[in-house]
Amino acid sequence: MSNALASAWERTLRRRGADTAVVHAWDGASFTFDELDRRARSWLASHATQALPLAGRAVVFSTPNGIGWFEVFLGLLRAGAVMVPLDPGEPPAAQERIAASVRAAFRWDGSHLLPLDGSRRLRGRACLVKLTSGSTGEPRPLVFTAEQLIADGRQVTATMGIGVNDLNHALIPLGHSYGLGNLTLPLITRGIPLVCGSSPLPSAVAEEIHRWRPTVFPSVPAVWRALAAAGVEPALLKSLRLAVSAGAPLPPEVARDFLARFGLPLCNFYGSSETGGIAFDRGGGATLVGGVGRPLRSVQVTALRGRRIRVCSPAVFTAGNRRRTGGQGCWSPGDLATLDARGGLRLAGRRGAIVKVAGRRVSVAEVELSLRRLAGVREACVQVSPGPEAILGAAVATERPVAELRAELALNTAPWKIPKKWAVVPGLPLNARGKVDARSVAARLFG
């Protein structure tokens, strides 16, 4: 092992080797840091040979949260490979397509390292490849160094005040950008343990939190909404001191409902695959009124024209990214946002999705925002029909009838910005990362 992340893992082993690192909530199995390392070494010895050189080569794997995930991840880290973690349950055909797009040398199929054609050795100090969300198109690979990954984990834990006396509840995928910054990197570099949850169902979440008593729970809005609405006994969550929401916009009413029921504020956390964590609402006050907090420690956020922002920090990727300052990367995320005088950040939809409807330009993000502002609307996703003539369609999570929504929207919205196709649903479909599955929504509206 030669990179900075591997060295950080060695230091964690020296400090925390005999302490519990990972617990399976579903069967009670627990593993110390030393056991994680021994299992990773055993995995590597069983699957890496002289005929399968891993150093500097990308390896794609799709493994559920748990000891098996860490065996692969830490084994690849020891071998000097470039990790490409995919969402759990990614179909084999999709794994192969992604592996080809990043020119990976191997794909782990759960039993074997499968050699792939057309691979290349990655240059520079590549350590891990993140993939942007594939919900609206083919995922884009982002190459990160060990130093950038470590910076993200450090910025998250320092700002959120998470330390070795905490226990993370791991329900989000460990290899997703959110999971890496909040779960995986804190464990590897700081020795912060975690318990892997078995299910996002409210009853399972509550029972496992009650049994294992985690103190920190990073999750997604869909889970927080379900917990607030399910009638879960507040005493079951009393071990939590910090509840973090990210991965998708959190409606303020969900935060208010959760606080009223459990007496625990939900704290918005905002980031992107390109930048890692950006902002955090440590006290939860901004979350109650739609804000996402202030920039993380060592993260600089600058307001640009047109409600765009620029993020600079040691965690921003630099491979193929020419935007840099002071030796660190800079990136302008795809979200529109405003920055107040005290540094508070508030999101205002997405930029870039502009379509022409009846010859007029329409911002999809603007229509979604207008829908979310309607009374009784929990969430909304606007899609555009395929084909030469663009038709707006909207899937809306609400109990209100379409006629009411359309009439109320028309009070403040131009006619060409009002969706023609509608689907009223109890909740929007989500992908493994907790984000709206735009492809499923489009199929529902136009299929």
N, C-alpha and C positions, 0 to 999 in steps of 0.2 A: 504494500500500500504506500502511495507516495503523495496523494493530494491532501489538501488542507482538511477536507471532510473526514478522510480516513484517519488523519492524525488526531482530529477532535474526538473521534470514536475511541481511539486508543486511550486518550486522557480520561474519557468517561469510564472506560473499563477499569482504569486504575483507581478512580474515586468511588465508583458505584458498583463494582463487579458483582458483589454478593447480594445486592439489593434487587427487589422485584422490579422488572422493567415492563412486562406485558402480561395482562390477564385476559383470558377468554371469558366473557360474561356468560356464554351459553353452557359451558361445561366446567367452569371453575379452574381450568388449567392455568398455571402461572409459570413464568419463566424469568430468571434473573438476567442481568446484563451479560454475565459470563456465559450463561446457557444460550442466549441469543447468538453470541459470538461463536461458541462451539458448534452450534447447529449450522451457522453460516459457513464455517470452515468445512464442515462435513458435506454440505451441499456442494460447495466448490470442488472439493476433492472428488466427489462422485460424478461431476458433470463436465468439468473443465479438463482437457487433456492437451498434449502438444498438438494434436490435430485440430483442436478447437481453440485457437488463440483469442483471448477476450480483451486484452489490454488495448485501449484506444478505440474499441469497436462498439457500436451501438447494439444493445440487446433489448428487444421488446418483450414485455411480460404483462399479463393481465391476471392478477391474483387477488382474492378477497382479503380484507383486513384480517390480520392474525399472525401467528408465528410463521406460517408459510410465506407470507409477504416479506417479513424481515429476513428469513433465510435467503431468499433470492436477492433482495436489495443489498444486504450486507455482504453476501457472497460476491456479487458483482462489484461492490465497492472495493473489496479486498483484491479482486482480480484487476482493478484499474479499468474496468469496462465503463462505457457510457450508458447509464440506465435510461430506459424509455418506459416508464410505468403508464399503463393504460387503465381505464376504468374497469372495475371488476365486472365479469360477465360479458365483456366485449366479444362478439361472435368471432370465431376463427377467421372467417373471410375478411372481416373488418381489420383484424389484427394483421393479416397478411398484406392488406392494402396499405395500412399505415406503415408497416415495416418497410415496404417498397418505397414509400414516399420519403422516409428518412434514411434510406439505403442502409438499413440495419444488417448486421452480419448474422444475427441469430434471433430466433423467436423461442421463448420458453412456453411449451404447451401444457405445463403442469407436471410433466414427467421427464421430458427430454429437451435439450437445447438443439433446435433444428437449424442447421446451416441454411443460409439464404443466398441467392444469387445477386450479383450486382452491388455487393456491399463495398464500403470504403472505410478507411481509417479516418476518424475525425481529427482535424488539426487543432492545434492550440491546447488549451487546458480544459477542454470539454469534460463535464462530469455527468450532466443529466440533461435530457431533452424533455421539456414540457410541450404539451400539445394544447393549442387554443381549442375552445369548445367547438365541436363539430355539429352543433345543432342547426346551424344555418349554412353549412357547406363543409368542404373537406378541411380537416384540422391542419393548422399551420405549425410546423415544428419551431421551437425556440430553444436555442442551445445556451446552457448556463454553466458557469464555472463553479467549483466548490466554494470559492470565496463569496460569490453572489448568493448561493444557497444559504451559507452560514449567516450572512448579513441579514437575510430575510428572517430566519429563525430568531436571531438576536434582537432585531427590531421589534418583532411581535412580542416576545417574552418580556423584554424590558418595558415596553409601553403598557402591556396588559398586567404587569406585575406578577408573572407566573414563575414559580421557582420549584425546587426539588421537593418541597413539602406538599406540592399540589399533585393531584391525580387527574389526568385528562380522560374524558369519556370520548372514545373514538368511534363515531358513526359515519362521518364523511370519509370518502376514499383517501387512504394514506398517501397515494401517489398523485392526487390532484393538487394543484397549486395551493389551495386552501388547506388541505390536509398536510402537505409538506411543511408549510410555514408554521402551522399551529400544533401539529402532532409529531410528525416524523423528525424534523430537524431539532425541536426541543429535546426529544428523547436521545438522539444521537450526540448532540453537542453539549447538552446541559444535564442529561440524566434525569429528565422529567418523565415519570412512568405514565402508562396509559392502560385503560381497560377497553377492550374491543367490544362494542355493542353488537347484538345479534339482529336487531330489527328496528325500523323506524316507527313501528306501530306504537301509539301512545302507551298502551298497557305494558308492552315489553320495555320501552324506554324507562318508564317510571319504576317498574319492578327492579330493573338492573341498576338504576341509580340508587334505589333504596338499599339494595344488597351490597353493592361494592363501594358506595359512598364517594364517588368522584367529586372533586371540588370545582372543576372547570369543564364546561360542555360547549364546544364550538359546533354549531349545527346550521341548518338552513331554515328559511321562513316557513316552509311547509310543515316541518316538525314542530316548530313553536306554535303555529296556528292549531295543529292537531292537539297538542298538549293542552292549550288553553280552552279548547272546545270540548274535550273528551270527559270532563268531570273527574280528572285525576285528583286524588287526594293530595293537597299541598304538602303534607308531612313527608310524602315519598321523595320529594325533591329537596329536602331541607339541607342536605350535605353540600349543595351547590352554592358557591359564593360568586361565581362568574358565569353568565350565560351569554354566549357570543353568537350573533346572527350575521351570516354572510352568504355569498353565492348567488343571491337574487335580491331584489328590493324587498324590504320588510315594511308592510303597511303600518303606519303609526297606530291604527286601532288594534292591531294584533299585539303590539308592544304594550298598549294600555290595558288590554284584556289580561295579558300574562301577568303584568305587575299587580293588577287588582286581585287576581286569583292566588298567586304564589308569593307576593311580596318581594319579588326579585326582579330587578330591572333587566330588560334585554338590551344588550350593548351592540350597536351596529358596528360592523367591521367591513371596510371596503378595500378591495384590491383588484389586481388583474394578473393574468398569467405572465405578462411582460414585465411587470414591476414588483410582483409580490405584494405584500401589504402596503396600503397607502394611508388610510385614516382609521381611527378607532374612537368610539364614543365611550370613554371609560366609565362615566357615571350613569349613562343611560338616559340622561335628560334630553339630549338632542334627538335621540331615537324616537321619543314620544311625539315629536313634532316634525318628523320626516328628515332629520339631519343624519349624517354619518360620522360626525365627530371631527377631530383635528388630526393633522398628519402624525404618523408614528415618529418615534425618536429617530433621528438621522435621515428623515425623509423630508424633502423640500417640495412643496406644491405651489405652482405659480399660475395665476389666472391669465388666460390668453383671450384673444378676441373671439366673439361668437360663442361664449359660455364653454370654451374648451379650457383644459388645464394641462400643465406640463408637470410630470413627476420626475424628480432626480433623486437617486439614492444609490448606495453601494450594492443594492439587491437587483437593480434594473439590468436586464440582459444587454450585452454589448456585441455579441457575435452577429455580424451583419447589420448592426444598428449604428449608424454614423452619428447619432445625437448623443453627445457626451459633454460633460463639463467637470473640471477638477478631477479627472481620472475616473469618474463614475458615469453610469448610463443615464439617459433621459428618455422619457417616452410620453406621448400624449395619448391617453386611453380613448376608447371609442365612446365614452359617456360624456354627455353634456353636464356641466356642474357649475355652481357658483361658490365663491369663497368670500366669507364675510370678513369684517375688519378684525375679528378676533381669531381668524384662521379656521373657523368652522366651515365644513364642506357640506353642500347639499346637492344631491343629484337631480337632474332635470331631463332624464330620458337619454336616448342614444343618438349619436350623430351618424351621418353617412347613409342612412337608409332613406333615400329620396326617390320617389317614383312619380311618374306623370300619369294623372288620372284625368281623362277628358281634356288633355292638353295643358293641364295645370300641375305644378309641382306640389307634391304632398310629402311631408315628413311623417314616416311611420311612427317614429318615437313621439311626435307631437300628438298624434291621434291616440296612441296608447295612454299617454299622460292625461289627456282629456277624459278618457273612459275611466281611468282609475280615480278621478276626482268626483265621479258621480256617486251619489249616496247609495250604499248597499253593494258597491262593486269591490270585491276583495282583490281581484287581479284581472288583468286583460292582456291579450296577445293579439296583435294585428299582423296579418299576413297578406301577401299580394299574390293573385292568381298567376299561374304560368300562362304563357302565350303572349301574343302581340298586344292584346288589349288588357291593360291592368285593371283589376277589380279588387277593391279593398274588402277583406273579410276580417271579422273580429270574433274571437272566442273570449267569453266573459264569465268569470266566476261570480255568480250572483243568483239570487232567487227572484229578481225583478223580471217582468216580461220584456221582450225585445221592443215592443211598441213604446213602452215607457222610456227605455234607454234611448231609443232613437229620437223621441220627442224632446227629451231633456238635453241631449247632446246638440240638437238643432238650435237651441236657444243661443249658443255661443260659438257655433262651429259652422263654417261654410259648407254648403251642400255637397261639394265634391270631396270633402274630407270625412263624410259620414259613410261608414262601411255599408256595403250592399249585401254581403253575406254575413250571417250571424250564427253563433252557437252559444247557447247558455248552458253552462256546465257547473257541477258542484265544485270542481277544482281543476286547474289546468294540469295536463300531463307533464311530468318532470323526468329528466334524464338522471343518470347516476350521480351527477354532480349537484343535483338539487335545483337546476335551472329548467326553465320552461322548454319542453321538447318541441321546438318550432316545426319540425317535420311532421310530427303527429298532429299538431294543430292544423297545419296546411292540408293534410290528408282529410281531416274532419270537415274542413270548410269547403274544399274544392274537389275532394276525391269522389 
